[in-house]
Amino acid sequence: MSRNPTSAAAGNGAATTYERYIRTDDLLALQKPPAERLHPDELLFQITHQTFELWWKLTAELMDRATALLREDHLADAAQAISRAVAAQEVPGAAMRQLELLPPADFLVIRAGLEDGNGGDSPGFHAILRRAPALWEAFAGATERAGMSLVDLYAEPRERPALYACAEALTDFDERFNLFRAAHLKLAQRHLGLRSQGTGGTPMAALERTLFDLLFPELWEARDALVARQQG
């Protein structure tokens, strides 16, 4: 593989320590070269989605770490790992803004190159969905060992502060993931309208229904139960 011409060391052909460690040659060769692009902003489209996959890879590993920590009742460390996963989720949301600035007519040109592909095929997105049940099971086990129900935990958050921190971090994660889904829907509508199909032939109505899918619905139900308890 030829070296990237933008390399800081391109003049003498020697890779710097930074380039070797980050593997910049490999990384910067993962996008289509200018001559192969259907549109100049295909570079933007590829980089944005590659960014998603990188941060979702990190998110999945942090979810695994939090799951293991919860099973060992290392609650403070688990809460920190989940919070880092929440922060990782904020990056794809910010990167999506670049796609929102793409004119719809230009997006349609780029979309043709995607053929029948769509964001629902994302391995990183599915990795998060696959790990969510195990993460919840680990948290539920920690809650059970603490001898508390979720509604009790929310009624008396200072009784088990580390466990409560885990619950709130999971709520943050669920909320952030749902907000990404909402932003993705609006992005599709912004480029394709309200009644057409998204990339890969997914109807807009199907994308809208995903907004009701929560990773940890029990956390939201606990709030309903808390309100009902106080009103009763």
SULSULJO-V905529 format. One line per field, one symbol per residue. ss: DSSP state (~ for helix, > for strand, _ for the rest). psi: psi as a letter, one per 40 degrees, with the letter a starting at -180 (. if undefined). A space follows every 10 residues. Layout:
ss->???
psi->???
//
This chain:
ss->__________ ______~~~~ ~~_~~~~~__ ___~~~____ _~~~~~~~~~ ~~~~~~~~~~ ~~~~~~~~~~ ~___~~~~~~ ~~~~~~~~~~ ~~~~~~~~~~ ___~~~~~~~ ~~~~____~~ ~_~~~~~~~~ ~~~~~~~~~~ ~~~~~____~ ~~~~~_____ ~~~~~~~~~~ ~~~~~~~~~~ ~~~~~~~~~~ ~~____>_~~ ~_>~~~~~~~ ~~____~~~~ ~~~~~~~~~~ ~_
psi->hiiheehded deehhidddd defddddeee ihiddehdid eddddddddd dddddddddd dddddddddd defgdddddd dddddddddd dddddddddd ehhddddddd dddebeiide ehdddddddd dddddddddd dddddefiid dddddgdedg dddddddddd dddddddddd dddddddddd deaeeaiaie ehidddddde eehidgdddd dddddddddd d.
//
